[in-house]
Each structure stands twice: as structure tokens, then as C-alpha cells.
Amino acid sequence: MTTNYNKKAIGEHQLKPESLMMGYGYDPQLSEGSIKCPNFQTSTFVFKSARDGKDFFDVVSGRRVLAEGEQAGLVYSRFNNPTLEIAENRIAIWDGAEDCAITGSGMSAISTTLLALSRPGDVIVYSEPIYGGTDTLINGMLKQMGIHAVGFMSSEGIDAYKAALDKAKSMGNISVILLETPDNPTNNLVDIAACREVADKIASDQDVAPVIAVDNTMLGPLWQTPLAHGADLCLYSLTKYVGGHSDLVGGSCSGSKALITRIRRVRNSIGTTMDSNTAWLILRSLETLKIRMQASNEGAAKVVAFLNEHPVVTRIDYPGLLKESDPQYAIYKKQCKGAGSTFSFEVAGGEAKAFAVLDKLKLVKLAVSLGGTESLAQHPAAMTHSGVPKERRDIIGITEGLIRISIGIEDPEDLIADLKQALED
Ligand SMILES: *Cc1c(COP(=O)(O)O)cnc(C)c1O
């Protein structure tokens, strides 16, 4: 058998990401033949010579640029680690990216990216609603550092986006356009390609074009690949679908080598990197990413079909239910390969009924987070989005009867049986 650990094709035949997840980037002969990439649980690496040590430091600190195909020498696990690097290379494959930097959490992927690309006086444009932690970061800490922000409602489409860009331009240099699509918890979609086109028009007015970053946590690489639609960066909370087992916290950022090198340098400096044990768990998770996401996607479609016929359910925010007449439908068809498995539904009877349903669930667990093998349900108005003022929640559609559910990989009929009994009076 020939070593094929860093090849993405057999002859002319290109291998699919799911096939590459079991071996890509890992040479068993470097680890006693171990079939699995070990967890390199070490803080530091022994240099063969002082000259090597000097050279490796020149590379990690950016004083020397690697030649094509050359690998950075291992120095210290805040900078690099084999388990971490193999996980990065495999996530880059899913995202169709040149490079990827993984971080200790989704929030650290977002904060490291924004810090790497913005200077005081710059403006960040972002879609709303956006993940609560991201909102707090942008409108709290970053504002204190003199980095401004302008939001636009994802439900209001491209005109709202254009107005936000105009406003932002009048305030300063636009550093990053951060999109979260579909939004959470109402699943409105933002047209990434259209955002790219408008951003390119304003790029000529600025010294540097704004970087378009998409938080792709909700659909994951199976159902949406933002880089293929014109985004520069694809961000994840790996805690959700990619990790997929509700047993780790992590994040990642994929994109061009040039951008990821800038982000990685900031990560290595401020220390938002991921530990090797979590990176090892990510390698485990990546092997089953496709089958997990397919199973939960199919399960969600069945659960939605049940809820859609239920008399107590007054609204379902699920992209798979979009009507052709809805402007969002065209975006969905162009940009998404599946509807995902996290969606919200509203029950008649407000908070009291929603709480009663949540308290009666037996198989579905009452917890925040999403994207795990087990189904989770929660009440956005009282839980994940309780920090959003009520008037804003009303505008966004986060009503008192709204329940968000993340469908796992249980048998869909079992989930339907659970929801059926929970919805009964
Ligand atoms: C959970 C989540 C985050 C934050 O990720 P952590 O891993 O919890 O830091 C960011 N964006 C979205 C869309 C999320 O769901």
C-alpha cells in the first residue's frame, strides 16, 4: 500500500469529504502505525537542534514564509499541535477552503476574527438577529475599543443591507461584514452572493475591501458552503453540528491562506487556540458529520410535517416550508442544500402553553444549544434571547409561544410521539 495520507484524489477521481475524514493529513507510520491520529497531549515539542528551533520560531511568528508544500515545525501547543493541524485541514476540506484555524470556542473564532481584521475607528456591519454572544461582543467590548457596528435585519432583505452599508461608510472604514444565515431562532436567510456583489461596489471607495464572514453554525458544511457563494470566511461554533455530541466546546474559521494566516497569528498571540484533546474529539466527530447531519435533517422534515398539521401550532420557522412566492424561497434554493434540523414553532397559548409543552417532553431534553445527537428544546424569549428587550423580540418574531427545537438522530416517529403527548392539554 502506498502512503496516500495527503492526497485528495485517486488518479483523476476526486475523493469526497466524507471519505477523506478517516485519514487525510495523517501518516500512521509517524505514530507507530496507529490507525487513529493520537491525541498529542503535550504542551511543547523537542527541537532536533538549536538551528531548527530558531527557524521554527521564524515561521510561527511570520518572519519567514513557508515554501509551497513545506510544513511548519512544531513549537508549542498554543501555536501548533499535530492533532489540531489535522483537524484544521479536515475542516478546510468541508468548507472548500485553502486553510482553517480552530479555536477554543465559537465565540473565540468570532472574536479572534473580528480583532484580527478591525482597527479602532473601523465599522462592522452585521445581520440581525445574531447570536447573543456575538451581539454582546460587537455592541459591548468592541465598541469600548472604538470599533463601531451597524446592524440590519436579515428579514428585510438586500435594501436594509445596502442602507446599513451606506450608514457604516459614513462612519468609517468597513472592516468586516458578518452574516449569520439562517438567523436564530427565526431562520431568515441572507443572500450571501448579493451581499458580496454590493460589498464589491463599495470596495473601490476603501483602501481594503470589507471581509465577508458568515457564521455557518446553523446549517453546517453539509447544507451550506458560504465560500462557494462569495464569502471570504466561514465561521463555526464546532460545539454544535460539527462536534455534534454535546461533549465539547470549540470553534473554527476557514478561508484563504492569507486571511487565515492573519487570524491564526492573532489567535496564537491572545491564546484563543483549542487544546489537543478537544481537537481529537473533533477528528472523531468529523468522521460521522455527514451521516449525522443527514439523519437529523430527515428527522426534522418528518417532525415539521407532523407539527404543520397540529391544531395547537400557529407558526413554523423552517426554510423547507418556504412558499415559492416568498422572496426567501429563491435564496434558499440558490444557497442551501438542505433545511437543517434546528427550527422554531409557535404554540397558541403563549408562555404558559409553551412551558407546559417543554415540561411534558420525555425524550426531547429541555436545554439550550443545538446540533447534537440528542434532540433539545428551549424557549427563546425566556432563555437564549431573554437579553433581547421585549419590544425587539416582538419585532423579530420571538413571541411568548415560540419554542426552538434542535432535532437529533433519534427515530423520528419516537420524537413525534413525544411531541404529540406534550402538545396535548
Ligand atoms: C453557539 C453559537 C455560537 C457560539 O459558540 P460557542 O461555541 O458557544 O462559543 C456562535 N454562533 C452561533 C450561531 C451559535 O449557535
PDBQT file of the ligand as one rigid body, heavy atoms in Angstrom, charges set to zero:
ROOT
HETATM    1  C1  LIG A 501     -23.382  28.607  19.839  1.00  0.00    +0.000 C 
HETATM    2  C2  LIG A 501     -23.165  29.606  18.765  1.00  0.00    +0.000 A 
HETATM    3  C3  LIG A 501     -22.072  30.484  18.806  1.00  0.00    +0.000 A 
HETATM    4  C4  LIG A 501     -21.089  30.486  19.945  1.00  0.00    +0.000 C 
HETATM    5  O1  LIG A 501     -20.378  29.318  20.016  1.00  0.00    +0.000 OA
HETATM    6  P1  LIG A 501     -19.671  28.762  21.363  1.00  0.00    +0.000 P 
HETATM    7  O2  LIG A 501     -19.040  27.514  20.915  1.00  0.00    +0.000 OA
HETATM    8  O3  LIG A 501     -20.766  28.581  22.375  1.00  0.00    +0.000 OA
HETATM    9  O4  LIG A 501     -18.705  29.815  21.795  1.00  0.00    +0.000 OA
HETATM   10  C5  LIG A 501     -21.928  31.361  17.765  1.00  0.00    +0.000 A 
HETATM   11  N1  LIG A 501     -22.802  31.413  16.738  1.00  0.00    +0.000 NA
HETATM   12  C6  LIG A 501     -23.870  30.602  16.686  1.00  0.00    +0.000 A 
HETATM   13  C7  LIG A 501     -24.817  30.703  15.536  1.00  0.00    +0.000 C 
HETATM   14  C8  LIG A 501     -24.095  29.672  17.693  1.00  0.00    +0.000 A 
HETATM   15  O5  LIG A 501     -25.174  28.878  17.646  1.00  0.00    +0.000 OA
ENDROOT
TORSDOF 0
